[in-house]
Amino acid sequence: MAATQELCDICEQRHVTKSSSFLCPECEQAFCNDCNAYHGFLKLSKHHVTVSIQDHSALSSSISQISNTCMDHNEQYQLVCQAHDELLCLTCIEKHDGCKGIITISKVIENVKKSSLFQETQQSLNGINRNIEMLQKELKKQKGSIQHQEDTILSQISDTRNKINDHLHKLEEKIRNEVYDITEKLYNDMNQTLQILENKNVNTNDAEQPLKDMERNATDVQTYLGLRKISSEATITESSLQSIIRDHSLDKNTLLLQIDDKISNIINNIKTFGPVQVQTTPCQISLVRHKNKQAQIVEVKMKISIADIKLKLTKTIKTGVSRMKGIVSLPSGNIALSEYTNSRGEVMIFDSDGVKLSKVIVEDAKSFDITYIDDRTLAATSPLQTHKGVCIIDIKEKKISKFIRTNYQCYGIKHHDGSLFVCAMS
């Protein structure tokens, strides 16, 4: 780009060697003082905003190297399609014939440095930093707990061994190695997750300086383009942090050791100290989430009526469920259905092709509507007079883990932010 040149582009084309002093990000050309003045008088470029080479050099490379030229047609972006959230040159607009909400890029970048997007991006980066610190703190706390539990178990092993004879030596070594292997694996898993978080932290911190640079030195076009990139990267980072919890990387592991009751008869009967287990407790941390990015990142309202919305049937799934009352889509891509009949209630899990994967029979109560709580938990309502309330269903164990009684018949249900909202009739 011209931003890296020390010579005036116009003078160079005239075979004149002259140092550049200004840069036009829209033209992507560097100018000397004279050419910059002439550039400001031209009808096509008199509204272009140039910046000094010194100010432009102060921008982060990730921002200064962003081009406002269409890669497909080698033309400058001049429009934004809000329906598809795409930058358009005048040739690109041919593929967006009929799209609602196409506006000029000059309209988009008005007051962009004071826009809610700029503030939201800063808040998003701050939120990510807080989330990373919170996850790091939790993992370090768990590592300390694991260490304490390891010490306690090894102490139990030593205390027990001191009460018996030398015959336990080999068994002691065996159980020690087992504990070491398990804790080593746990440490490795935690360290890998900590390293991922550290990398995310570095990336997020690296993104803060470009924001400051843009606010001080960048043109509106550069700021808008830079924000698109940073905002997109922040959204990806937020998603990856959520995936750390969804992948159970933050689930709490507890080391347990159960000394065999027959240890007194160890010489003749016992071949092991007892099993070492890892008890996993799901992580209860809720990340501070930045609100989802909208299809259009500037505050320009699109005039789209209900009549413009087109629905299309993409797939039909046959489940064989005759009296379906509730349905919910699961993050795995599967679907859960509730069947309500006079004789029974059932909650069934199907894959995207309609193959039944599992079912839970809702005994005593019934299953009217259902909602998703987490990867292993659903909630179903029961309007029966004898069992009015909500069933908490463990889809991994395929059983009712809890029944919440109410004074009203329960029908519709929705889970949001840790709370259940029920449509009830007295």
N, C-alpha and C positions, 0 to 999 in steps of 0.2 A: 504493500500500500504506500501511498504518498507520504503517509505519516512518518515513515522511516527515512525519507529523503532529506538531504540537506540543501538541495538545489530547487529552484523554482521550476515547476513542470512546464509552464507556458514559455518561459525564457529558454529552457532546454530544448523545446521543440523548434525554437528559432535559432538554435545553435549559439545561444548566449549563456554564459556561465554566471549565475547570480544566486546568492543564498536566499533560501525561503524563510519567511517570517510568520506566515499564517497558513492555516489548513482549513479547507472547506470539507467537512465530513460528508456532505451530501454529494459533492462532485468527486470526492476522494482525490483531491489534488492539492498540492502545496503551492503557495504563491509568495512572491516577493512583495514589498510594500506597494510598488506601482501596479503590479498585476492584481493585487488584492483590491485596490481602489477601483480599477477597471471592472473587475468581477462584480463589485457592488453596484455598478451603474447599468450592467446588462439587464435587459428586460427579463430574461429567463432566470437570472440568478440574484437579482437585487434583494430578494427576500431571504436568501441563504445566510446563515449565521456562521461566520468564520471564527476560529479560535487561534490563539497564538501557538506556535510550535512548542513553546516552553510549557504552556498549560496542558497541551495535548500529551506531551511526554510524561507529565505527572500522573496520567491515568494508568491504571493497571493494564498490563498487556492483554488480559482476558477481555477487557472492555474496548480498548483502542483498536484491537484487531477485528472487532465485529464489523461486518460489511453491511451496508444498506442497499446492496445490489442483488437482484434476483439471480440465483445461480443457474436457473433454467433458461432465462432470456437475456441475461446480461444487461438488464435495465434497472433503473432505480425503483425501489418500492415507493409507491405513491398512495396506496389504498390499503384498508384493512377490512377483511371479511369477518364480521363479528360472529356469524353463524358457524364458521369453521375455525375461528381464531387463527387466521392465516394472513401474512403480509402479501400484498399483491402488487405487481407492476402492471402497466397498462395492457400487456399481453396476457397476463395471468387472468385478468377479469373475464376473458372469454369462457373459461371453465367454470365461472361462478355466475353465469347468466341465471337470473331468477332468485339468487340468494338475497335474503333480507338483511338489512343492516350493514351495507357496504358504505364506509365513510372514508374521507381523506385522512392520511396519516398526520397531516397538520392539525386536524381536529383532535386526534388521539393524544398528541404530545403536548397539548395546551396545559400548562401548569403541572407537567408530569412530576417535577421534583417535589411538589406540594400535594400530590395526589394521595388518595387512600392506599393505592398500590404500593407506593414508596414506603409509607408508614407500616403497612401490613408486612412487607418484605423484611423490614427491620425487626418487627415484632416476631416474625416467623423464625429469623435467625436467632434471636434471643431465646425464643421458646425451645428451639432445637438444642441450644447450649445448656439450658436448664434441664432438659430431658436427658441429655448425655451425662451431665453431672449426677443426676438422680440415679440413673442406671449404673453408673460407675460406683457410686456410694453403696448401692444395694449389693452389687457383686462383691465388693471388697468386704462388706459386712458378712456376706455369706461365706466368703473364704475364711474369715476369722472364726465363724461358727463351725465350719467344717474342721478347721484346725483344732478347735477346742474339743469337738466330738471325737476326732481322731485320737487326741491325747487321752480322753476319757476311756475310750475303748481299749487302747493299748495298755492303759493302767489296769483296767479290768482283767485283761488277759494276763498281765504280770502277777496281779494279786491272786488270781485263781491258780496260776501255775505254781506259786510259792506254797500252796497248800497240798500239792501232790508231789509225786516223785519225778526222777529224771526221765521217766518214760514219756513225759509230755513235751520234751524238747522239740521233737520233730513236728508235733502237732502245733506247737507254739509258732515255729518258723513258718508253717503253712498258713496259719491264720494271719500272721503279720504281713506276709507277702500279699495275701488277698486284700487286706486293708490298704496297703501301699499302692497296689495296682488300681484299686477303685478310686482312691483319693487322687492319684496321679492323673487318672482320666478326667476326674471332675475339675482338677486344677487346669488341665490342658484346655478343656472346653471353656472354662471361665476366662482363661487368659486369651483365647481366641476371640471370645466375644468382647473382652476389654480392648483388644487391639483394634477390632472393627470400630468400636465406639471412639477410640482415640483418633482413628483416621477420619471418622465423620466430624469429630471435634475440630481437627486441624482444617478440614475442608470448609467447615462453617466459619471458623475464624478468618480463613483466607478470603472469604466472601465479604467480610465486613469492610475491609479496606477499600475494595472497589466501590462500595456504596458511598463511602465518604468522599472518595475521589470524584465520583460522578456528581455528587451534590455540589462540590466546589468548582470543578473544572469542566465537566462534560456538557456538550450541547444537549438540548432536549431530545434530539433524535438518538444520540448516543445513550443518553440515560434510559430512554424507552427500550431501546434494543438490549442494553445491558440488563435492565430489570427483567426483561423476558427470560434471558438466560439464567440469571440468578434465581428468579422465582421458580423456574422449571427445576433447577438443581435442588432448591430447597424442598420442593414437593417430593422429589425422588428420595431425598434424605429422610423426610418425615415418614414416607412409606417404608423405607428400609428399617427405621427404628421400630415401627409398628410390627414389622415382620420378625424382629428379634423376639418380641413377646409371643407372637403367634407361633413361632417355631419352638417355643418352650425353652429358649436359651436362658430365660430369667427365672424359670421354675426353681423353687427352693429345694435343694437336695439335703436330706438328713441321713447321716450314717447311724445305723442301728446294729447292735450286736445282742443276740440272745444266747446266754450261756445255757448249755444243755443241762436239764434237771438231773440227768444221770451221770453227772461229772464225777460223783463219788465212786462210781463203778467203772471209771475210765479205762483201767488196765484191761478189763475183760470185754467191755461192751462198746465204749465210745471210740469212734474213729475220727471225730472232728470236734473242734471247739464249739461249733455252731455257725449258722449262716450269717454272713454280713450282708445287710440289705441297704439299699438306698431308697429312702422314702421321699417321694417327690410331691411337693405342695405347689399348686399353680401360683404363678406370680400375681400379686394383687395390685401392682403398680398401674396407675392410669396416666398415660403421657398427656402433657399439655399439648393439644393439637391446634395447629393453625387452621383457620377455616378453609374449606376446600376452595381451590382456585376456580373461579367462574370461567365460562367459555370465553368471555371478553374481559380483558384485564383493565379496561378503563371504564369510567362511569358515563357511558353513552347508552342511553336506553334504546332498545330495539322494539320497533312497533310490529309485533307478531300477534296475530289473532288466533283464536282457537281453530278457526277455519283453515289456517295454514298448516296445522299439525296433521301429518299423515301417519296412520298406523299400518303396520304390515305384519302378517302372520308368518313367522319364520320357521316354526316347528310345532308339531303336535305330539304329545307324549301320552300314551295309553297306559294307565296304571291299574285298571280293573277295580278301582275304588268306587263303590256304588253311591255312598252317601258322604262325599267329601265336604267338610265344613271349613277347614283351615289349611293354608299352604304357606310355606316360607322357604325362601332360597337360602342355602347355606354357603359360607365362603368357599367351601371345597368345590362348589359347582353342583353338588347334589341338592335334592329338594326333599322337604319333609311335609307329609300330609297327615291330617287328622281325619279319622272316619268316626262318624257318630251314628250308631244304630240303637234299636231298642234293647238289644241283647248285650252289647259290648261297646267299648271305646278302644280304638287302636291309633297309635302314632307310627307311621311307616317312613322309612328313608329309601328314596329311589335315586339312581344315578340319572344323568342327563338323557339317557336313552330309554328310561322307564323301567330299568331292571331293579327289582326290589332288593335292597341290600340288607335291611334289618327291620324289625318291628318291635314295638313295646305294647303289651296289652295293658290298658288302663283298667285295673280291677276296682270294684266297688264304685268308683267315680266314673265319669265319662270324659271324652276328649272332644270338645267343641272347636274352639279356635286355638291356634298355637303361635308361639313366637320364639325367636332365637335369642339365647342369652350368651353362650360362649361355645367353644368347639365341642364340648361334650354335654351341654345342658340346653334343654328346651323347656318351655312352660306351656301347659295346656289348661284351658278353662273347663269347669264342670258345672252345668246348670241344674244338676239333679237336686231335688228337694232334700234328699237324705245325705247328699255329699256336695254341698255348695262350696265352691272354692277354686283353688288353682293347684294343679299337679306339677311338681318340679321333676323333670324326667332326665335321668342319666342315660344318654344314648350309647355310651361306651359299655356300661354294665347292663344296659337294656332293662332298666327297672325304674320304679318311682322312688326317688330319693327323699322326697318330702311332699306333704300335702298341707297347703295353707287354707284353713277354713275361713269362710266369710259368712256374713249374715244375709248375703244376697246371691241370687242366681247369676253366674258369671258367663258371659258370652264372648264378645271380642276382647283381644288382649294385644298389648304392644310393650316391648322392652326398650328402654332408653336411658342411657347414663346410669345404670345400676338400679333403676326403678321399674316396676311393672305397673302399667296402666290398663285397667280392666273396665269394660263396658258391662255394668251390672244392672239387674232388675230386682226390686224388692218384692 
